Amino acid sequence: MLGAHSPILSHHTLAMWLTLRRLPGVGGRTQRGLLEHFGSLENIFSASRGQLDEVLAGKSVAITAILDGPQTQSLQQEFDWLGQTGHHLLTWTDSDYPPLLREIPDPPLVLYVIGHREVLSHQQIAIVGSRNPSPTGRENAQAFARSLAGAGLTITSGLALGVDGAAHRGALAAGGQTIAVTGTGLDRVYPARHRDLAHEIVEHGALISEFPLGTPPLPENFPIRNRIICGLSLGTLVVEAALQSGSLITARLATEQGREVFAIPGSIHSPQARGCHALIRQGAKLVETAQDVLEELGPLANVKRYLVPEKEATPTSLNPPMTALLKQIGHDPVSIDALIERSGLTADAVSSMLLQMELSGLVASCPGGKVQRIS
């Protein structure tokens, strides 16, 4: 059984919300300004042209849309969607609108939700990063999410490939809750390969979007949705990010919202670490363990403050030559030629050992024919 049901709203009331959300040429601030000025949704749609002009300052197209009233017939797709089990429309005036999200400069007027809407008000940590992470970056995202979810935090991310997907999976692996904020309408899953993951998230959290049904994956929508990812959360953890990346936009928005920003340092040779290093220079908290995050959040997070350290797996099945080669690999990506030179072994011997270590989950292949050790 899914979580708390939406308030029972008539088609007419839903149509008013959806019409207000879609007023042409009018942004979220003005939409909320209309609500504050008139006191209720009904008062907006019963106001005169002159009264509306006081707030909309000559936006004649938007004023006409309000005066024409909600066009219920054109919203049948939305009504059908909202009639399905676990589908909700969370509105600005609902008592369970997430309190942290209310505090950001431009909160969404409405949110489409699939799943357990109550998790949106739970204590959350955002985990974001590269769509093309290194093997270590992917592992870090999943491990941090697993530990933080185990401590009681809900993991919030964007359902993208790479770090986002790893963070959602880490939360699910811990038996925790996770929220995916999408940049499309909720009648589609993007990327498509995360369809099964999206279904799992619905069972143990929620998919949410401010974009109307039918909205395709437009590039400009993803930076817009990032303010919701960090706006829902006590803090944002950046796992890996290049200098020009959407994750740095999320971190900047989190800072502007007065939220904590955390960054995991990486190799000085890795382009995917440079964004995190830039954030650390700008004042982000350098973290090496999930415990660092919990200690920094302190009393903000009503969750477990101390974690039980996980025992590090030891490669007991390796013979001495393979153990020696593993030490030569280190944690930075390294080429096969460099390993041959470092170890003094033949190319065939190195390739054979690397295959065995990869099958054992000790190393992973990287772009450019390199390999990297996995902790």
C-alpha positions in Angstrom: 0.0 0.0 0.0 1.4 3.4 -1.0 1.7 6.3 1.4 -0.6 9.1 2.4 -3.2 9.9 -0.3 -3.6 13.3 -1.8 -6.4 15.5 -0.4 -9.6 14.8 -2.3 -9.8 17.6 -4.8 -12.5 18.1 -7.4 -11.6 18.2 -11.1 -12.5 21.9 -11.0 -10.0 22.6 -8.1 -7.3 20.5 -9.8 -8.0 22.4 -13.0 -7.5 25.7 -11.3 -4.1 24.6 -9.9 -3.0 23.3 -13.2 -4.2 26.4 -15.1 -2.4 28.7 -12.6 0.8 26.6 -13.0 0.6 27.0 -16.7 -0.3 30.7 -17.1 1.6 32.0 -20.2 4.4 34.4 -19.5 4.0 34.1 -15.7 6.7 32.5 -13.5 6.4 30.7 -10.1 7.0 33.9 -8.0 4.1 35.7 -9.7 1.9 32.6 -9.4 2.5 32.5 -5.6 2.1 36.3 -5.6 -1.4 35.9 -7.0 -2.2 33.4 -4.2 -0.9 35.7 -1.5 -2.7 38.7 -3.0 -6.1 37.1 -3.4 -5.9 34.7 -0.5 -7.2 31.7 -2.2 -7.3 29.8 -5.5 -11.0 30.5 -5.9 -10.6 34.3 -5.4 -8.0 34.4 -8.2 -10.5 32.9 -10.7 -13.4 35.0 -9.6 -11.4 38.3 -9.7 -12.1 41.0 -12.3 -9.8 42.1 -15.0 -8.9 45.3 -13.1 -8.1 43.3 -9.9 -5.9 40.9 -11.9 -4.1 43.8 -13.6 -3.0 45.0 -10.2 -0.8 41.9 -9.8 -0.1 40.9 -13.4 0.7 44.4 -14.6 -0.7 44.3 -18.1 0.1 40.6 -18.8 -3.0 40.4 -20.9 -2.6 36.9 -22.2 -2.3 35.5 -18.6 -5.2 37.7 -17.4 -7.4 36.4 -20.2 -6.5 32.8 -19.4 -7.7 33.3 -15.8 -10.9 35.1 -16.9 -11.7 32.3 -19.3 -11.5 29.9 -16.3 -10.0 26.4 -16.0 -10.5 24.5 -19.2 -11.4 21.1 -17.6 -11.9 19.3 -20.9 -8.3 19.9 -22.0 -6.9 18.5 -18.8 -8.4 15.0 -19.0 -5.0 13.4 -19.4 -3.9 14.9 -16.1 -7.1 13.8 -14.3 -6.7 10.2 -15.7 -3.1 10.2 -14.5 -4.0 11.5 -11.0 -6.7 8.9 -10.7 -4.1 6.1 -10.7 -3.0 4.5 -7.4 -0.1 6.3 -5.8 -0.3 9.4 -8.1 -0.6 12.7 -6.4 -0.5 16.4 -7.1 1.1 18.2 -4.1 0.2 21.9 -4.1 1.6 25.0 -2.4 -1.3 25.1 0.1 -1.2 21.5 1.2 -0.2 21.0 4.8 2.4 18.3 3.8 4.2 20.5 1.3 7.9 19.9 2.3 8.9 22.7 4.8 12.5 22.9 3.6 11.4 23.3 0.0 9.2 26.3 1.1 12.3 28.1 2.2 14.1 28.3 -1.2 13.8 31.4 -3.3 11.7 29.9 -6.0 9.8 26.8 -4.7 7.5 25.0 -7.2 3.8 25.8 -7.0 2.8 22.2 -7.6 4.7 18.8 -7.6 3.6 15.7 -9.4 4.4 12.7 -7.2 4.4 8.9 -7.7 4.9 6.9 -4.6 5.0 7.9 -0.9 4.4 11.6 -0.8 5.2 11.8 3.0 8.9 11.0 2.3 9.2 14.5 0.8 9.1 15.9 4.4 11.7 13.4 5.8 15.3 14.4 6.6 17.2 14.2 3.3 20.7 14.4 1.9 21.2 15.1 -1.8 23.9 13.1 -3.6 24.9 14.2 -7.0 27.8 13.9 -9.5 29.0 12.9 -12.9 27.0 11.0 -15.4 30.2 9.3 -16.4 32.0 8.6 -13.1 35.1 6.6 -12.5 34.6 3.1 -11.0 35.7 4.6 -7.7 33.2 7.4 -8.0 30.3 5.1 -8.7 31.4 2.9 -5.7 31.7 6.0 -3.4 28.2 7.2 -4.4 26.7 3.9 -3.6 28.6 3.4 -0.4 27.9 6.8 1.0 24.2 6.5 0.1 24.0 3.1 1.7 25.6 4.3 4.9 23.6 7.6 5.1 20.4 5.8 4.4 21.3 3.3 7.1 21.7 6.2 9.5 18.1 7.3 8.7 18.5 9.9 6.0 16.4 9.8 2.8 18.7 9.9 -0.3 17.6 12.5 -2.9 19.1 12.6 -6.4 18.1 13.1 -10.0 17.7 9.6 -11.6 20.5 10.4 -14.1 23.1 7.8 -15.2 26.2 7.5 -13.2 26.4 8.9 -9.6 22.6 9.6 -9.4 21.7 6.0 -10.2 24.4 4.7 -7.8 23.1 6.8 -5.0 19.5 5.6 -5.5 20.7 2.0 -5.6 22.8 2.5 -2.5 19.8 3.7 -0.5 17.7 0.8 -1.7 20.4 -1.7 -0.8 20.3 -0.4 2.8 16.6 -0.8 2.9 16.2 3.0 3.1 14.1 5.5 1.2 15.1 7.6 -1.8 13.6 10.4 -3.9 14.2 11.0 -7.6 13.6 14.5 -8.9 13.1 14.3 -12.7 13.5 16.8 -15.4 10.6 15.4 -17.5 7.0 14.8 -17.0 6.3 11.7 -14.8 4.5 9.9 -17.6 8.0 9.0 -18.9 11.2 7.7 -17.4 14.4 9.3 -18.5 16.9 7.8 -19.1 14.9 4.8 -20.3 17.4 2.3 -18.9 16.4 3.4 -15.4 12.8 2.2 -15.8 13.3 -0.7 -13.4 15.1 1.5 -11.0 12.3 4.0 -11.1 9.8 1.3 -10.2 11.9 0.3 -7.2 12.1 4.0 -6.1 8.3 4.3 -6.2 8.1 1.3 -3.8 10.5 2.7 -1.3 10.2 6.5 -1.8 9.0 8.8 -4.6 9.4 10.1 -8.1 8.6 13.8 -8.3 8.6 16.5 -10.9 7.3 20.1 -11.3 7.0 19.6 -15.1 3.6 18.8 -16.7 2.9 15.4 -18.1 4.3 15.0 -21.6 7.3 17.2 -20.9 10.3 15.7 -22.8 13.9 15.7 -21.6 14.8 19.2 -22.6 18.4 20.2 -21.6 17.2 23.5 -20.0 14.9 21.7 -17.6 17.6 19.8 -15.7 19.3 22.8 -14.2 15.8 24.0 -13.2 15.0 20.8 -11.4 18.4 20.9 -9.5 17.1 23.6 -7.2 14.5 21.1 -6.0 17.1 18.4 -5.3 19.1 20.6 -3.0 16.0 22.5 -1.8 14.5 19.3 -0.3 17.7 18.5 1.5 19.7 19.4 4.6 22.8 19.3 2.5 24.3 18.3 -0.9 27.1 15.8 -1.3 29.0 16.0 -4.6 30.8 12.8 -5.4 32.6 13.5 -8.7 32.2 16.5 -11.0 34.1 18.1 -13.9 34.6 21.9 -13.7 31.7 22.5 -16.0 28.9 20.3 -14.7 25.3 20.4 -13.5 26.4 19.1 -10.2 28.3 22.3 -9.5 25.1 24.2 -10.4 23.3 22.1 -7.7 26.1 22.9 -5.2 25.9 26.6 -6.0 22.1 26.6 -5.5 22.5 24.7 -2.2 24.9 27.4 -1.0 22.5 30.2 -2.0 19.7 28.3 -0.1 21.9 28.3 3.0 22.3 24.5 3.0 25.5 22.5 3.6 27.7 21.4 0.7 30.0 18.4 1.0 32.6 17.2 -1.6 34.7 14.0 -1.9 38.2 14.7 -3.0 39.8 12.7 -5.7 43.0 12.2 -7.7 44.7 15.4 -8.8 45.0 13.7 -12.3 41.3 13.1 -12.7 39.2 15.7 -14.6 36.2 14.3 -12.7 37.7 15.4 -9.4 38.4 19.0 -10.3 34.9 20.2 -9.7 35.0 18.7 -6.1 38.4 20.3 -5.5 37.0 23.7 -6.7 34.1 23.4 -4.3 36.4 22.5 -1.4 38.5 25.6 -2.2 35.3 27.6 -2.1 34.4 26.4 1.4 32.6 23.0 0.9 33.3 20.5 3.6 35.8 17.9 2.5 34.5 14.4 3.5 36.1 11.0 3.4 33.5 9.0 5.2 29.7 9.1 5.7 30.5 9.8 9.4 32.0 13.2 8.3 28.7 14.1 6.8 26.7 13.2 9.9 29.0 15.1 12.2 28.7 18.2 10.1 25.0 18.1 9.9 24.9 17.7 13.7 21.6 18.6 15.3 20.0 19.5 11.9 19.6 15.8 11.3 17.5 13.8 13.7 19.2 10.6 12.7 21.9 8.3 14.0 25.0 10.3 14.6 27.5 7.5 14.7 27.9 4.6 12.3 29.3 1.2 12.9 32.4 1.0 10.7 32.1 -1.5 7.9 34.9 -4.1 7.7 37.0 -3.7 4.6 37.0 -6.8 2.4 40.5 -8.4 2.1 41.5 -10.2 -1.1 42.3 -13.4 0.6 42.0 -15.5 -2.6 44.9 -13.7 -4.3 48.3 -15.4 -4.7 51.4 -13.4 -3.9 52.1 -12.2 -7.5 48.5 -11.0 -7.8 48.7 -9.2 -4.4 51.9 -7.5 -5.5 50.3 -6.4 -8.8 47.2 -5.1 -7.0 49.5 -2.8 -4.9 51.1 -1.5 -8.1 47.7 -0.5 -9.4 46.9 2.0 -6.7 43.7 4.0 -6.8 44.4 6.2 -9.8 43.6 4.8 -13.3 46.7 3.3 -14.8 47.5 1.9 -18.2 48.4 -1.8 -18.9 51.8 -0.7 -20.2 52.6 1.2 -17.0 51.7 -1.9 -15.0 54.0 -4.1 -17.1 56.8 -1.6 -16.5 56.1 -1.3 -12.7 55.7 -5.0 -12.1 58.3 -6.5 -14.5 55.7 -9.1 -15.5 54.9 -10.1 -19.1 51.9 -8.6 -20.9 50.1 -12.0 -20.9 50.7 -12.4 -17.1 49.4 -8.9 -16.3 46.3 -9.3 -18.5 45.5 -12.7 -17.0 45.8 -11.4 -13.4 43.7 -8.3 -14.2 40.9 -10.4 -15.6 40.8 -12.5 -12.4 40.9 -9.4 -10.2 38.1 -7.7 -12.3 36.0 -10.9 -11.9 36.6 -10.7 -8.2 35.5 -7.1 -8.0 38.9 -5.7 -7.0 39.6 -3.6 -10.1 37.5 -2.0 -12.9 38.2 -1.0 -16.4 38.4 2.8 -17.2 38.2 4.8 -20.4 41.3 4.8 -22.5 42.2 1.1 -21.8 43.2 1.8 -18.2 42.3 0.0 -15.0 41.6 1.3 -11.5 41.6 -0.4 -8.1 38.2 -0.5 -6.2 38.4 -0.2 -2.5 
